[in-house]
Amino acid sequence: MTVGENIRRIRKERGFTLKELGDIVGVSESYIRAYECGRRNPKIGSLEAIAKALSVDVEVLTDTNFDSVKAMHRLFQVFRKYNGELLEYTDEDGNNKVCISFESLEPMSSWLIRYKGYIEEVENCNKIKDVRQRGEALLKAEDDFNLWMDIYPESK
């Protein structure tokens, strides 16, 4: 997602109008709209102010449309910083998998707990017989999990 798409998504999750977010940040509604539509890119100071207003880390707003090389380099940074170890295994369907294990990465424990809760929610949603209700419940579970990731560590 682009910076603008992330701002729009989180602004709506927080229940802010364009004007309300602009007032908090100290810019006009049209500036926020221009950011969200991608006509303007916020400078770092504006991005920090928007992140603060939305109670998220600036990293949550940054452009996530990165290629596999950039993704790998981000993983390399975390791998080095937290003494990562690559593990290869075969899942129950016979697929070869690779995962990263960390010697100690405290934030991962809260993520794992929340992820297990999300998986349990999905399993419960899948038991709903009505297709529309099941779809709505699955979307809500996914939205709740995404919001948890966006507002971490506030969400602890």
DAZITA-V107920 format. One record per pair of residues at least 24 apart in sequence whose C-alpha atoms are under 10 Angstrom apart, sorted by the first residue. I is the first residue (numbers start at 1). J is the second residue. If there is no record, write none. Layout:
# DAZITA-V107920
i=(I/I)
j=(J/J)
This chain:
# DAZITA-V107920
i=(1/1/1/1/1/1/2/2/2/2/2/2/2/2/2/2/2/3/3/3/3/3/3/3/3/3/3/3/3/3/3/4/4/4/4/4/4/4/4/4/4/4/4/4/4/5/5/5/5/5/5/5/5/6/6/6/6/6/6/6/6/7/7/7/7/7/7/7/7/7/7/7/7/8/8/8/8/8/8/9/9/9/10/10/10/10/10/10/10/10/10/10/11/11/11/11/11/12/13/13/13/13/13/14/14/14/14/15/16/16/20/21/21/21/21/22/22/23/24/24/24/24/24/25/25/25/25/25/25/26/54/54/55/55/55/55/55/56/56/56/56/56/56/57/57/57/57/57/59/60/60/60/60/61/75/78/78/79/81/82/107/107/107/110/110/110/110/111/111/111/111/114/114/114/114/114/115/115/115/117/117/118/118/118/118/119/121)
j=(61/62/63/64/65/66/35/36/37/38/41/61/62/63/64/65/66/35/36/37/38/41/42/47/59/60/61/62/63/64/65/32/33/34/35/36/37/38/39/40/41/42/61/62/63/35/36/37/38/61/62/63/64/35/36/60/61/62/63/64/150/32/33/35/36/37/47/50/51/54/60/61/62/32/33/35/36/37/61/36/61/147/51/54/55/56/60/61/146/147/150/151/36/50/51/53/54/54/54/143/144/147/150/53/54/55/147/54/53/54/53/49/50/53/54/50/53/53/49/50/52/53/54/49/50/51/52/53/54/50/150/151/150/151/152/153/154/149/150/151/152/153/154/150/151/152/153/154/150/149/150/151/152/150/100/102/105/103/105/106/152/153/156/152/153/155/156/148/149/152/156/145/148/149/155/156/145/148/149/141/145/142/144/145/146/145/145)
